[in-house]
Amino acid sequence: MPVEPAPSRWNLDEQQQEDVAQDLIAVGADLQPGTLLAAYRAGMFPMGIGDEGRKPIGWWSPVRRGVLLPGDFHPSRSLRRSRRRFRLTYDTAFGPVVDACGDPSRPGRWITAEVKAAYEQLHRLGWAHSIEAWAEDGTLAGGLYGVCTGGVFAAESMFHHATDAGKVAVWALTDLFFADGDPRRLIDVQWQTAHLATLGIREVPRADYLRRVQLAAAVELPRCWADTPGSGHPFDDM
């Protein structure tokens, strides 16, 4: 099972969000494992608000939240063909996935060295996970990473170096995370975009999202992450 870190010294209470009419809820605190987990369990996530994502740290809870619910992902015929071109794994290359997501040449860069170190620590404790899509030549073609707290997978970032590699990684995540059919599960993508909408991402009001997070708190971790957290596997072994 994942290792529970020391509790945060900061008060990250979901009740603080009710009267805030903007996506940014608070500023400050730290990126210690206990703080990060407390934030995710309260429906918040961190993102720097300075230049290139540097300090101060902002804590966000979008008024309209982008989520992927069980049964909502419907791959197109072309994506089904694309999936055959990739070998899919989980937790085999967490660091390289975060590096690719934090490529400084990408617009809106916010994954700093401090952010990377924080999520790598969460990965070692068994809370943060990655999905990898590998090209036929063995190179990392796409992937995503995020934090799993029971019935919620909070997707932090996604990248692709080959067409459809990122979408295929999302598809693989749904296969893994929704495998038990529990309707309380959800994948949080923070904000809906036109691109993400094509994958089945919908928007829900903040109050609805927080209600779903409370329900999902009682859901067990997916078996693969509960039994062997932090260790990598091909999807064929699931």
N, C-alpha and C positions, 0 to 999 in steps of 0.2 A: 504493500500500500504506500501511497505518497507520504512523505514525512511532513507533519504539521509544524510550521515554524513558530518561533516566539511571537506572541500577539503584538500588533502594532501599538505604538504609543499615541497614535493619532485617532481622533474620533471620526470614523467614516460611516455615518449612519444614513441609511436610505431615506429616513424621514426628512433630512435636510433638503432633499431635492424637491419636495412638493410645491413649495412656493417660489421656486426659481424659474423664471420665464425664458431662460436661455440655455444653450447646451453646456456652457462652461459653469460648473458647480462651485469649484473651489480652486485655490492656488497654494502650492507649497508642499509640505510633508516630505516624504522620501520614497525611495524605491526598494525598501527592504522587503523580503518575502512576505512577512506578516502584513505589511501595509498593502501590498499588491493584492493578496488574497482577500483581505477585508474589503477592499474597494470592489473587486469583481463580485464578491458575494452580496454587496450592497447595490450592484447594478452600475458601478462606475468603472472608468478605465483612465489610465494616465496618458497624457501627450503633452510634450513641451509646447509652450506658447511664445518662446523667444525666437530669435533668428535660427533657422535650420533646426528647430526643435530643442534648442538648448534651454537651460533654466530660465525662468521658473517652471516647475512642473504644473501643468493644468490637470484637473480632474473633471472628466466629462460624463454627462448623462444626457444624450440628445433628447430633445423634446419629441422628435419623431425618430424612432429607433429602427434600424434595418436588421431584420431577422430572417433566418431560413428555418422553416418548420418542417417536421416530418411529412414526407409526401409531396413537398412543394418543388423539389428539384426534378426537372424533366429534361434530360439531355436531348439535344437535337440529333437528327440522323448523322449530320457531319461530325458532331462531337463524339458520337459512338464510334465512328470510323477512326477519329483521331486518337481515342483512348488506346487502340491497339498498337500505336506507335511508341508507347511509353511503358516503362517498368515502374510500378508504384510501390513505395515503401513508406513506413512511418517510423519516426525517431531514429533514423540512421544517419542523418546529417543535419542536426539541429543548428549547429554553429554556421555552417555554410548557407543554410536557408536564411537565417537572420542577416548574415552578411549581404546576401543578394537583395533582400528586402531593403536593406539600409544603404544600398549603392548610392554614393553621393551625387552621381549624375542623374538620379531620378528626381523629378520635380516634387516639391513639398517634403523634402527629406526631414525626418524627425527621429530616426533611430540612431542615436548617438552611441559612443562607446559605453557610456554609463547605462543606457537603456539595454544594450546588448548584454552587458555583464549581469544586469538584474534578471533578465529572462533566462540566461544560461544557468543562473543559480536556481531559479524556479524549475528549470528542466532537470537539474541534478536532484532536486527534491521530489521529482515525479509529478509536478503540476503543469508544466509547459511542454508542448508537444509540436512536432512538425510532421508534415506530409510532403513527400518528395516524388517528383516525376522525373525519371531518368530517360535520356535519349538512347537510341540504339547503340551509339558509340560509347556509352557509359558516362556521359557528361550530365551534370545536373541541369535539366531543362526548365524546371519550374517547381513551385512549391508554396507552402504557406506555414505559418506557425501561430500558435495561440495558447490560451490557458483553459484547462478543463477543471471545472469545479462541480463535479457531480453531473447534473443534467444540463449544464450550460457549457458550451464551448465558445469562448470569446476569441474570435479570430482577430489577430492583430495586424497582419500584413500578408500580402501575396505577391509573387513575382512570376515572370515567365521570360525565358530566353528563346523559346520556340512556340510557334502558334498553337494555341489551345492548351499548353502545358499547365497554366495556372487554373484554367477551368476544369481540367481533368483532376487536378489536385483537390479542388472543391468537391467534385463528384466522389472521389475516393474518401474524403472526409465524411460525406453523408453516408456512404456505405458502412463505414466503421462506426460512426457515432449513433446512427439511427438503427443499427442492426437489430436491437432487441424490440423495436416497435413501440417503445414507451412514448405516448403522445405528449408527455410533459417535457421532453427534451427540446432544446432549441440551440441553434448556432447564431451567435451574435456577430454581425458584421459592422456594427457601429452606425454607419449611414448607408442608406440606399443610394445607388447611382444608376444611371441608365444602363450601364454595362452589367451591374450586378442584378438589375431587374430581369434581364434576359435569362438568368440562372434560377429564377424563382424567388428572389429576395423580395420581401414585402416590408412595408412600414407599419409600425404599431405605435400608438401613443405611449409616452413615458410611463403613465400609470399602469397600462396594460403590460408593458415590459417588466416593470418591477413586480407585478403580481405573478407573472410567469416565472421570474427568478425565484420567488419564494416557493412556488410549487416545485420547481426543479431542484431545490435544495435537498429534497428527500430522495432524489434519484441516485442510484449507485453509479460509480464510474464505469465506463465500458470495461469489460473483462480484461482486454489486452493491456489497458493502462493500470488497472487495479492490481493485476498479478505480477506484471513485469515492468514497472514504471521506468522510463528512461532508456530502455533497451530497444534496439531497432529490429524490424521484421519486414519481410516482403508481404504484400497483401495476399499472396497465394497461400500463406500459412494461417490465415484467419479462419 
